[in-house]
Amino acid sequence: MIKQLEVDGVPALLAPVTGTTHAGLVFRVGLADEPPARRGITHLIQHLVLDGHRNGRVGAEHTYFHVQGSAERIAEFVTGVCAALRRLPTDRIDAEKKVLRSEDQPVGPLPTRRHGARDFGMAGYPEWGLAGLGAEHLNEWIARYFTRENAVLWVAGDAVPQGLALDLAEGERQPPPAPSAALAATPAWFAGPGEEVAWDTVVRREARAAVFANVLERRLHRDLCLRSEIAARVGTEYQPRAGRTARITAVAEPLPERAGAALGGTIDALAEMRAGRIEPDDVATVVELTCRGLREAERKGGRLPGQAFNVLAGLSVRSLDDAVTEASAVTVAEVAAVAATAYEAGLLMTPAGTSADWGGYPAASLPSSPISGRTLRARGNRSLRLVYSDEGVTVVGGGTVLYDTCAALLVGPDGSRELVGEDGAAVRVDPAAFRGGAALIEQIDARVPARVRVDLRSAESEADITDAR
């Protein structure tokens, strides 16, 4: 049973476990809190705090540090994390920036297509902000988010280790970000950059939605991997959010020359489940495995991080009995109801060069906001035209970015400017490619606020520039 207490003014969760003792310190801050011009700031702080350790992670809504071992090890680690947050080792900033640029960043188009260049869409963008971050920016971020009131400690063990001290600054609990919506309508599809088929949706956070995600995985695995040699791997993930919603993702990695078949199989599976054609044995198996997994997690302390996230969201700690009772009561009809809701909110990424029009999916689009004004034609390509006015810039036949909703202005080493709108629309202006382009660059620089400007001209930012295209 999970016990609630307080350590140095920080809410704490304690539960006895079988096996190795472990613990974690969670803060309510993540990628969804970062504006594009500060993208990467939380990750950089995590690296500076851990000094080479890999016992940390930055998620969409939370950043946490975790450790396992003896009571002495846990006390030393958690106390050290808090000490580093109070006295950030700023002499290592440049070195850690280089480390971050060498890491593979999980840049994917699904979050940006659904949410744009804000909140939960930030997971799909590179760490643009690294080049401009200094000690003052990091300490301001820490003062806002890495505070006593914005943290929860969890310990899987018999007691809070002696000597563990949470020396954190005073602050305020930060509310979870509200997911934005960039798409004009769903369900929808767009073509991705590779062969992968991917789908995501947003549903109500509840046990039957988690069961649906796992039933969908069983269905895709059976259809694409077992019955036919179409995909090398399929997988789904259920990601609960603080605001009582959850994101479900499904991915199919096709075998060579089988991308079209993987797309067809995925579309068929989603349509069948939407229509209520769900195998009762799949539901029964998933429910049984879910209940077994909850009990096993309780024994090993695996439920503690999720309950810590709940505390940060202002939700109550959920008992094992309640969780098992809800999961065990899920029926085929309830899974079918989730499938129908999930389908309507779904966003499908098809392999490059393919579409899902034939499957009844409209093409993904942003709400239309064209502007009228002066037209610039590209040198050597008169079909490429920009229209601009005092309000913003439009690529004819493409996107529009208004100055007052510009989320990021990327300044390239070639003198170009790329405006990224809050909805994810992007307009690139190369002054050498357009007659009158230099004058438009001057207008853009004058009208876009400095706080969203991202200078990519330094040599150390070349990797970020490549990723941004």
N, C-alpha and C positions, 0 to 999 in steps of 0.2 A: 504494500500500500504506500502511495506517495504522501509524504508529510510536508506541509508547508510551514516555513519559518522565515527568519530574517537574519542576515549576516551583515554587520556593519551598515545597516540601513538599506540593504539590497534584498529584495524578495529572493527566497531560495527554496528549492525542492530537494527533498532527500528521500531515498528509497533503498532498502537493503537489497542486495543482489547475490546471486550465485556466480562465482567466477571473479574476474579481475575488477578491481575498483576503478572507476573512472569518473570524470567530472567535466563540466563545461561552463563557460561564462558567455552569455548571449546578450547582444545589444540589438535594439530595434532600429537598424539602419542597413541599407543594402543598395543594390544597383538602381532600384526604382526611385531612390531619393536623389540620385545624382543628375544634375543637368548636363547636357552634352559637353559644355566647356569644362566641366569638372569630372568627366567620365574617367574612372580609374582611381579617384582619390581614396575611396574606402579600401581598395585592394592594396594601395601603396602603404596606407597606415597599418594594415594587417601585416605586411611584410616587415615593416620597420619594428613593429612590436615583437614579432616572433624571432627576429635575428637568425634566420636560417631554418627555424623549425617549420614543419609543414602541418602543424596542428591547428590549422585555422581555415575558415572558408567564408567567402562573401557570397550570399545568395541574393535573391530579388528583394527581400524585406529584412533579412537578418544577417548579422555578422557574428560568428561565434569562434571561440577558442576552446580546444578540448585536449584532454590529456588522460592517460591511464597509467596505473602503476601504484606504488606505495602511497600511503597517506603523506609522507614527507615529500615525495615527488609532486603530488597534486598541490600541496600547499605552496611549494616553491614556484611551480609553474603559474598558478592563478595569481599569486601575489606579485610575481614578476611581470605578468601582463598588465596589471593595474599600475605598477611602478613605471613601466615603459610608456603607458598612456599619459601619465602625469609629467614625465620628462622624456619626451620623444627624442630618440637618437637622430637628430637632424643631420649629423655629419655623414650619415649613410644614405641620404636621399638620392643622390645621383647614382650611386652604385645599385640601389634597389630599383630605380627606374630602368636601368639596363637589364636587370634580371627580368622585370615584368615584360619588357619588349621582346625578350627571347622566349617567353612562354606562349603556348598555343592558346589563343583566345577563342572562346565559344561564340563566334560571330555567326548568327543564323538569321535568315530573313523573316521567319514566322512572327517573332515578337514585334519587329518594327512594322510589318504590314498590318498587324492587328491594332497596335497601340500608338504607332508613330514614334517620334523622337522625344519621348517623355515617359515618365513612370515605368511601367513594365516593359515598354519597348526598348529601354536602354540596354537590356541584356543582349540585344542584337547589334550593338555598335561597338567599334574599337575603343580603346582607352585613349581618346583624343586629348583628354585634359592633362596627361602626364607632363608634357613639355613645359607647360606654364605653371606647374605647381611648385610652390615654395613652402618654407616652414610656416609662414603666417597662415597660409590657406589650410594646411594640415591641422594646425592647432585650433583654428576657428571651427573646423569640422569636428574635431574631438570635443571641443567645448559644447557643441550643440548636441552631439549624438552619443558620445562615449562617456556617459555620466551615470551616477548612482541611480537616478530615477528612471533611466532608460535601459536598465540591465536586469538580468535574472541569472542567478547561479543555480546549477543543478549538480548534485552529487549522488552517484550510484555507489552506495556504501552504507556502513552502519552509523557513521557520524561525520559531521563536517570536520576535516582534518585540523588538528591543532596548529596554530601558526598561520593559518590562511587568513589573509587580510585583504579586504576590498577597499583600497585607498583610492577612491574615485571622486572626481569633482561633483559638486552639486549641479543639478540641471532640471530638465523637465522631460516627462514622458512624451515621446514623439509619436503621433498617431500614424497608423499605416497609410501608405499612399492609396488613393482611389484609382483603380484601373480606368484608363481613358479608352475611347473607341475611335479609331481612325477610319474605319471602313464605312462606305455608304450603306452597305447591307451585307448580311450573311444569310445562308451559306454562300461561299465564294471560293474561287480558285485563282492561283497565279503560278506561273512557271518559275521554278527554282533554277539555281546555277549549275546543278549537276544531275546525277541519275537518281538520287534519293527521292522517295515518296514520303511526304510527311503531312500530318494533319493535327490541328489543335482546336480546342473548344474551351469554353468557359461555362461551368455549371455551378449549381448550388453545392456547397461543401457538406457532404453527408456520406454515410456508409454505403448507401446504394450506388452513389457515383463512383466510389472507389472500387466496388465490385464490378460495375460496368466496365471500368478501365481494364481490369484483369480478364474479364470475359472476352472483351474485344481482342486482347493479346492472344488468348487461346484460339480464338476464331482465325485471326490472321496467321498464326503459326501453322494451324492445321491446313488452311487453304493455300498458303504461299510457300510453305517449307516442306510439309509432309505429303500432301496430296499431289502437289506439282512442284517441280524444281524451278521456282520463280525467284525466291528471295534467299539470300545468304543469312539474313537475320531480320527479325521483326521485334518490336518492343513497344510497350506503352508505359506511361508514367502518370501518376496522379499526384499533383502538387497542390496541397491546401494553401489557401491564402488567409490572411488575417481578417479580411472583410467578409468572411462567411461564404466565399466563393472558392472554386478550385479550378485549376487549369489541367486539362487532360491532353497529353500528346501521344501520338502514335507514329512510328517510323518503320519503313520497310526499305531495306538495302537490297536492291535487285542484283541477281547474278548477271554476268555479261550478256548483253543483247536481250534482257528480259525486263527492261524498265517499263515498257508499255503494258506488259502482262501484270507487273506489280501494281501499276496504277489501276488497271481494271479490277484486279482482285480486291484492292483496298476500297474502291468505290462500291463494289458489289457487297462487301462485308458490312460497310456502313449502312447501305440501303436496306439490306436484309434485317439488320438489327433495328433500324428505325421502324420497319414494318412489323416488328414484334417477333420475327422468326429467330428465336434464341433457344439454344439447347438447354433444357432443364438440368442435365447432368453438368454442364459447364458452370451454371450458377451454383449448384449444390457443391461442386468441388471447390470453387473459389471461396464460397462462404466458409466452408470447413477449413481451408488453408488460411483464410484471414483470421478466424478465431484462434486457430492454433498459433499463428504468428503473433497475435496480440498477447497471448499468454506467455510465449517464449520471450517476447520483448520485455514484458513485465519482470520476468525472472532476471534478465540481464541488464535492466535499466535502459532498454532501448526506447521506452515511451517517454523518458524524461525530456529530451530535447523538444519534442513536439508539444509537451505540456508547458515547457518554458515559453515557447512561442505563444501559446494561448494566454499565459499570464501577461505577456507584453502587449497583447491585443485587448486586454481587459476582459478576457473570457475566463471561465472557471476551469479548474483542474478537473479532468474527467477521470472517473474511476475505471478500473479494468472491467468491472461487472457491467457498467453502463455501455462501454465500448463493445464488449462481446455481445451484450443483449441486442444492441442496434444492428450489428453485423449479422448475427444469426437469424434475424427476422426478415432479412432481405429476400424478396420473392422474384420470380421471373417477370411478373407484371411490372414490378418496380424498376427492374433493370431496363425493361422495354421503354418505360416512361422516360428514364434518363437518356436512353439512346435517341429517342425522338427529340428531346430538348437539345441534346448535344449536337445532333445533326443540324438543326436550325441555326445554331451559333457557330458552326464549323468553318474552318479556313483550311483549304487543301492546297498543298504545294506539290505540283506535278513535276516530273522530270523536264529538263531543259528541252525546249522545242515541242512540247506536247501541250494539250489542253484537256479540260474536263467538261467542255460544253456538251459533249455527247451524253454525259452522265447527269445532266440537269443542273449543273453548277454554273451560275453566272460568273463572269470574269470579275476579279476583285477590283474595286475602284474607290477613289477618294471622292468625297463630296465636291462637286464642281464649283470652282471659284475663279473663273477666268477674269482677266482684267483687260482694259482697252488703254491704248496709249501709243507710244512711238515704237516702230518696228525696226529691228536690226536683223540683217541677213548675214549669214556666215560667208566668209570668203571661200570660194571654191565649192560651196555646197549651199545653194540658194534655197533648198528645201528646209534647211535648218534655220529657224527664225526665233528671235526673242522679242517679246513685247514687254515694255516697262513703262511705269508711270510713277507718281509720287507714292503709290500704295505698295508696289512690289514688282516682281518679275515673273513672266510666264514663258515657258518653252511651248511654242505652238505645237499642239498635238501631244503635249506632255503635262508636266506638273506646274503648279503655281505656288510661289512662296510670297506671302505678304510680309512687309517689314515688321509690322507689329506682332506677328506670330512666328517670327524667325527664331528657331531654337538654337541654331548654330550657324556661324559664318566661318567656313574653313578657308584659310589663306594659304594658297599653295606656293611652292618654290618657284613656279613659272609665272607668278603674278596673277594667277586665276583666283576667282572667288567662287565658292560653292555654298549656296544658301540651302539650309535644311529646315523645313517647316516643322512646326509641332506635330503635324499630321504625318510626317515622314516624307513628304514630297521634297524633291531636290532639284535645284536649278544651278547648273555650272556656267560661269561666265569666264571665257578666256579672252582677255583684251586683244590678243593678237589674231584671234579667229574672226572677230566681228568688226566691221567698220563702225566706229563710234564706241567701241568696247571700252576704251580707256575712260571716257566720260561716264559711262555706266558704272564702272568700278568706283569712281569718285563718289557717285551718288550712293551706291551701296554702302561704302565705308562711312559716309556721313549719316546715313539713316538707321543703320543697324546698331543697336546698343553695344558698347564695348564689352559688356559682361558676357555676351554670347560668342565673342570672337575667339577662334582657335587658330593659333599661328603654327602652321606645319612646315615652316621654311627651314628650320634647323636640321642639320644632317641626321641628328639622333632620332628624328621623327619620320624618317623615310618609310619605315615598316608600317607606321600608322597610316601614311598616305596611301600606300598600296592597299591596305585593308579597307580603306574608306571608299574605294571606287567600286 
